[in-house]
């Protein structure tokens, strides 16, 4: 059973400054558990997806949303972005936007938001795009 502090330490190893692309199966499982604990301890989350294509980005977004317990029925076929994309999703509002992205990072930023003092408020990532694939 993870504590919030332990979960934060696990996730903090995946920062923009020290991004790891292929964590081991054990690390992936620990990371999933840590993220779910922090997300469930916050009021809502904002997700930022940096991906090589719109399809890859929405595939990751849908997997993360499903894992976090949200509906993931997104229609991105009306969006037209060539090349790399940044997708921002607000779970409180259920809204998102898509834009082109010229950066080199690939992964998911998860920002946990709490309205109470001392609650979980922090941004974690870049986490692997496929962290929740096949879960």
Residue pairs with C-beta under 8 A, 6 or more apart in sequence:
2 10
2 33
2 34
2 37
4 37
4 38
4 41
4 120
6 34
7 33
7 34
7 35
7 37
7 38
8 34
8 38
8 122
10 30
10 31
10 34
11 31
11 34
11 35
11 38
11 124
11 125
11 127
12 124
13 20
14 20
14 31
14 107
14 124
14 125
14 126
14 127
15 125
15 126
16 105
16 125
16 126
19 105
19 107
19 126
21 106
21 128
22 128
23 31
23 128
28 128
28 131
31 127
31 128
31 131
32 67
32 131
32 132
32 135
35 110
35 124
35 127
35 131
36 67
36 68
38 110
38 112
38 120
38 122
38 124
39 45
39 68
39 110
39 112
41 112
41 114
41 119
41 120
42 112
42 113
42 114
42 119
42 120
42 121
43 92
43 113
43 114
43 115
43 119
44 90
44 91
44 92
44 113
45 68
45 91
45 110
45 111
45 112
45 113
46 88
46 89
46 90
46 91
46 110
46 111
46 113
47 61
47 64
47 65
47 87
47 88
47 89
47 91
47 108
47 109
47 110
47 111
48 86
48 87
48 88
48 89
48 108
48 109
48 110
48 111
48 125
49 57
49 58
49 60
49 61
49 85
49 86
49 87
49 88
49 89
49 107
49 108
49 109
49 129
50 57
50 84
50 85
50 86
50 101
50 103
50 105
50 106
50 107
50 108
50 109
50 126
51 57
51 60
51 84
51 85
51 87
51 101
51 106
51 129
52 83
52 84
52 106
53 83
53 84
53 85
54 76
54 79
54 81
54 85
54 87
54 98
56 129
57 85
57 86
57 87
57 98
57 129
58 74
58 76
58 87
59 129
59 133
60 108
60 129
60 130
61 72
61 74
61 87
61 89
61 96
62 72
62 74
63 72
63 130
63 131
63 132
63 133
63 135
64 108
64 110
64 131
64 132
65 71
65 72
65 89
65 91
66 72
66 132
67 132
67 135
68 91
70 91
70 94
71 94
74 96
76 98
79 98
81 98
81 99
81 100
82 100
83 100
84 100
84 101
84 102
84 103
85 98
85 99
85 100
85 101
86 98
86 99
86 100
86 101
86 103
87 96
87 97
87 98
88 96
88 97
89 95
89 96
90 96
92 113
105 126
106 126
106 129
107 125
107 126
107 127
107 128
107 129
108 125
108 126
108 127
108 128
108 129
108 131
109 123
109 124
109 125
109 126
109 127
110 123
110 124
110 125
110 127
111 122
111 123
111 124
112 120
112 121
112 122
112 123
112 124
113 120
113 121
114 120
114 121
